[in-house]
């Protein structure tokens, strides 16, 4: 999977009121486009850091959860913090019974997958299916999750039921499009939905972009 980590239509996040936080001093791996993307999204220059960001796919062709997992790994390495990737189906092999309330959310590890020492992947149903009423009354993840993770990378598409809940808990959004697959009207529809939820759109990430090497460069090899 390749990605163009450039963001267009960069907007300053207005939800945060805290003073700007310095970006992590660890610059290792910033030649990696995913590390550069994580820095740009979560540690904007001259603005407060963002802890909760929603990555939105306008269609089923764009696998938001896979890209989010890669971004989360880069973010964890950059920030040296615990990161949660939230989205997708229940992890294969996890217990069938989901927590019935916030009080039972401490069981989340039984329904989640540990990607590495610093990154966990949590299914969307853990946040949405059984806890909609409680989550609708707040604009941040439950305290149980906030105590476990410093950053949250939410993944959803425009047709998923979790989009309004994830949007309410996010500081901003990034639109994901797939080269040669995502239709223009689908991308515009996704943008309109984010505007309806009053969620700032930071920009667009082009996924699966293939760049041809000019013949002049081939001759130099």
C-alpha positions as CSV (number, residue, x, y, z in Angstrom):
1,X,0.0,0.0,0.0
2,X,1.3,3.4,-0.9
3,X,0.1,6.8,0.2
4,X,0.6,10.4,-0.6
5,X,0.9,12.0,2.8
6,X,0.3,15.5,1.6
7,X,-2.8,17.3,3.0
8,X,-4.7,19.9,1.1
9,X,-7.0,22.6,2.4
10,X,-5.2,22.6,5.7
11,X,-7.4,24.1,8.4
12,X,-6.7,25.2,11.9
13,X,-8.7,23.2,14.4
14,X,-10.9,25.5,16.5
15,X,-12.2,23.0,19.0
16,X,-9.1,23.0,21.2
17,X,-8.6,26.0,23.5
18,X,-5.4,24.9,25.2
19,X,-2.1,26.6,24.2
20,X,-0.1,25.0,21.4
21,X,1.9,22.0,22.4
22,X,5.4,21.3,21.0
23,X,5.7,18.4,18.7
24,X,7.7,15.3,19.8
25,X,11.4,15.7,19.6
26,X,11.8,12.3,18.1
27,X,12.2,12.9,14.4
28,X,13.3,9.4,13.5
29,X,11.5,7.9,10.5
30,X,10.0,11.2,9.3
31,X,11.1,10.3,5.8
32,X,8.3,7.7,6.0
33,X,5.2,9.3,4.5
34,X,3.0,7.8,7.3
35,X,5.2,9.4,10.0
36,X,5.0,12.7,8.2
37,X,1.3,12.4,7.9
38,X,1.0,11.6,11.6
39,X,3.0,14.6,12.6
40,X,1.1,16.9,10.3
41,X,-2.3,15.7,11.5
42,X,-1.7,15.3,15.2
43,X,1.0,17.9,15.8
44,X,0.1,21.0,13.7
45,X,2.6,23.8,13.8
46,X,1.5,26.7,16.0
47,X,-1.7,24.9,17.2
48,X,-2.7,22.5,20.0
49,X,-2.0,18.9,19.3
50,X,-5.0,16.8,18.3
51,X,-5.7,13.6,20.2
52,X,-8.8,12.3,18.4
53,X,-8.9,12.3,14.6
54,X,-11.4,10.6,12.3
55,X,-10.3,9.2,9.0
56,X,-13.3,8.9,6.6
57,X,-13.5,6.7,3.5
58,X,-16.2,7.8,1.0
59,X,-16.7,4.3,-0.4
60,X,-16.1,0.6,0.3
61,X,-13.1,0.6,-2.1
62,X,-11.0,2.6,0.4
63,X,-10.0,0.5,3.4
64,X,-9.8,3.2,6.1
65,X,-9.0,0.8,8.9
66,X,-5.8,-0.6,7.3
67,X,-4.4,2.9,6.6
68,X,-5.4,4.0,10.1
69,X,-3.5,1.1,11.7
70,X,-0.3,2.1,9.8
71,X,-0.7,5.8,10.8
72,X,-1.3,4.7,14.4
73,X,2.0,2.7,14.4
74,X,3.8,5.7,13.1
75,X,2.1,8.0,15.6
76,X,3.0,5.7,18.5
77,X,6.6,5.7,17.5
78,X,6.7,9.4,17.1
79,X,4.9,10.3,20.3
80,X,6.1,7.3,22.4
81,X,2.5,6.9,23.6
82,X,-0.3,4.4,23.5
83,X,-2.6,4.7,20.5
84,X,-6.0,3.2,19.8
85,X,-7.3,2.4,16.3
86,X,-11.1,2.3,16.5
87,X,-13.2,0.9,13.7
88,X,-14.0,-2.2,11.8
89,X,-15.7,-5.5,12.8
90,X,-15.3,-7.5,16.0
91,X,-11.8,-9.0,16.1
92,X,-11.9,-12.7,15.0
93,X,-11.7,-15.0,18.0
94,X,-12.8,-12.5,20.6
95,X,-15.7,-13.1,23.0
96,X,-19.1,-12.8,21.5
97,X,-20.7,-10.9,24.4
98,X,-19.9,-7.2,24.2
99,X,-19.9,-4.9,27.3
100,X,-23.4,-3.7,28.1
101,X,-22.4,-0.4,29.7
102,X,-19.5,2.0,30.3
103,X,-19.0,0.2,33.7
104,X,-18.2,-3.0,31.8
105,X,-15.8,-1.4,29.3
106,X,-12.8,-2.6,31.3
107,X,-13.4,-5.9,29.4
108,X,-12.4,-4.2,26.1
109,X,-9.1,-6.1,25.8
110,X,-11.1,-9.4,25.3
111,X,-12.7,-7.9,22.2
112,X,-9.6,-6.1,20.8
113,X,-6.4,-6.9,19.0
114,X,-2.9,-5.8,20.2
115,X,-1.0,-4.7,17.1
116,X,2.2,-4.0,18.9
117,X,3.4,-2.8,22.3
118,X,1.9,0.6,21.8
119,X,-1.1,0.1,19.5
120,X,-4.4,-1.6,20.0
121,X,-7.2,-2.1,17.4
122,X,-10.7,-1.8,18.9
123,X,-13.8,-2.8,17.0
124,X,-16.4,-0.1,16.3
125,X,-19.1,-2.1,18.0
126,X,-17.3,-1.7,21.3
127,X,-18.1,2.0,21.1
128,X,-21.3,2.0,19.1
129,X,-23.6,-1.0,19.4
130,X,-24.2,-1.3,23.1
131,X,-23.2,2.2,24.3
132,X,-25.0,4.7,22.0
133,X,-27.0,6.5,24.6
134,X,-24.1,7.0,27.0
135,X,-21.7,8.0,24.2
136,X,-24.2,10.5,22.7
137,X,-24.0,12.6,25.8
138,X,-20.3,13.1,25.6
139,X,-17.8,14.3,23.1
140,X,-14.8,12.3,24.1
141,X,-14.2,8.5,24.5
142,X,-15.2,7.0,27.8
143,X,-12.8,7.5,30.7
144,X,-11.8,3.8,30.6
145,X,-10.3,4.3,27.2
146,X,-8.9,7.7,27.8
147,X,-7.0,6.3,30.8
148,X,-5.5,3.6,28.5
149,X,-4.7,5.6,25.4
150,X,-3.2,9.0,24.7
151,X,-4.3,9.1,21.0
152,X,-7.3,7.8,19.1
153,X,-7.4,7.1,15.4
154,X,-11.0,6.6,14.3
155,X,-11.9,4.8,11.0
156,X,-15.3,4.9,9.3
157,X,-16.9,5.3,5.9
158,X,-19.8,7.5,5.0
159,X,-22.4,4.7,5.1
160,X,-21.4,3.4,8.5
161,X,-23.6,3.9,11.5
162,X,-20.6,4.8,13.7
163,X,-19.7,7.9,11.7
164,X,-21.9,10.3,13.8
165,X,-20.5,8.9,17.1
166,X,-16.9,9.0,16.0
167,X,-17.4,12.5,14.5
168,X,-18.7,13.7,17.8
169,X,-15.7,12.4,19.7
170,X,-13.1,13.7,17.2
171,X,-11.2,17.0,17.0
172,X,-11.0,16.9,13.2
173,X,-11.3,14.6,10.1
174,X,-9.2,13.5,7.2
175,X,-10.8,12.3,4.0
176,X,-9.3,9.2,2.3
177,X,-9.6,8.6,-1.4
178,X,-8.2,5.8,-3.5
179,X,-6.5,6.6,-6.7
180,X,-8.4,5.6,-9.9
181,X,-11.3,4.2,-7.8
182,X,-12.9,6.9,-5.6
183,X,-15.6,8.8,-7.5
184,X,-15.7,12.6,-7.3
185,X,-19.3,12.7,-6.3
186,X,-18.6,10.2,-3.4
187,X,-15.8,12.4,-2.1
188,X,-18.0,15.5,-2.3
189,X,-20.8,13.6,-0.5
190,X,-18.3,12.7,2.3
191,X,-17.2,16.3,2.6
192,X,-20.8,17.4,2.9
193,X,-21.5,14.9,5.7
194,X,-18.5,16.1,7.7
195,X,-19.7,19.7,7.3
196,X,-23.2,18.6,8.5
197,X,-21.5,17.2,11.7
198,X,-19.6,20.5,12.0
199,X,-16.3,18.5,12.0
200,X,-13.3,20.4,10.6
201,X,-11.8,18.7,7.5
202,X,-8.0,19.0,7.6
203,X,-7.5,17.7,4.1
204,X,-7.4,14.7,1.8
205,X,-5.0,11.7,1.6
206,X,-4.6,10.0,-1.7
207,X,-4.1,6.2,-1.2
208,X,-2.6,3.7,-3.6
209,X,-1.1,6.3,-5.7
210,X,1.4,5.0,-8.3
211,X,3.9,7.4,-9.7
212,X,5.6,6.5,-13.0
213,X,9.4,7.1,-13.3
214,X,10.2,9.4,-16.3
215,X,12.3,7.8,-19.0
216,X,15.0,10.3,-18.5
217,X,15.5,9.0,-15.0
218,X,15.6,5.4,-16.2
219,X,18.5,6.3,-18.6
220,X,20.5,7.5,-15.5
221,X,20.1,4.2,-13.7
